[in-house]
Amino acid sequence: MATLDIEDLRRILVDCAGEEEGAEVSGATLDTPFEELGYDSLALMETAAAIQDEYGIVLPDDDVSEARTPRNLLDLANGAVRTGG
């Protein structure tokens, strides 16, 4: 199973929420809350579903809703890869 990087996450967020919906997600915004970047909980749930479809990584809804920043979501997804989730 492949790991996600910030570019993968940015691409998936844009696919799910649209470029105009949120601010740029990059290495410089890893610790910026999703709310400040313009992404709501629905966009994050759609992103989690897209990650599962594309990478086979299952992210529990409760964990996704607790991921406040891009770094949190990347850590969650890559942690699931490491543990075989």
N, C-alpha and C positions, 0 to 999 in steps of 0.2 A: 504494500500500500504506500502510495506517495504521500509526502508531507506537503502542507500548504505553506506558501510564503506570502508576503504582503501583496505582491503583484497578483497572485491567484485570488486572494481575498478581495482586492480592489475590483478585479474583473467580475467576480461573482456578485458583489454588491451592486455594481453598475448594471449587470444583467437583471438583477432582481428588483432594484429600486429606480434605476435610470440615472444617468449622469447628472441631470438637472436636479434630481431629488436630494442628493447629498453632496457634501464637500469632498474634496480630494482625500483619499485614503492613501497614505504613503508611510515610509519609515519615520518621517517627521511628525506624523499624527498617530503613531502607535498607541500612545497613552492618552489620547483625547477621547472623552466620552462620546459614544455613538450619537447621543442626543445633540451634542455640539456640532457634530459632523452632518447632522440632518437626517439620520437614520432612526426610524422608530422600531418598535418591537415587531411589527408585522414584517418589515424589511429584513430583520434579523432572522425571523422564523423561516421566511422564504429562502434566505441565504443558507440556513442550516439544511433545509430540504435539498437545495441545489448541491451543497457539499456532499450530502449523502448520495445523491444521484450520480454525481461525477466521480467522487473519490471512494464511495462505499463506506464513509465514516459516519457512524450513527452518533448524533449529538442529542442527548435528552433535552426536551423543551425547557425543563427547569434550569438546567445548566446554561442553556443559551440565553435565557432571560436574565441570568445573573452575570453574563459577560458584558461588562460595561464599556470596554474599549476594544479596538482591533487586536491589541496584544492579548487580551483575555480570550478572545475568540480563537485566535491562532493557537494559543497555548492549549485551549480545550480540544481543538481538533487534532493538533499534533500529539497531545497526550493520549488521545484515543488511538491514534496510529501506533504509538509505542506500546500500548497495552493490548493491542489487537481488537479494540472496540470498534 
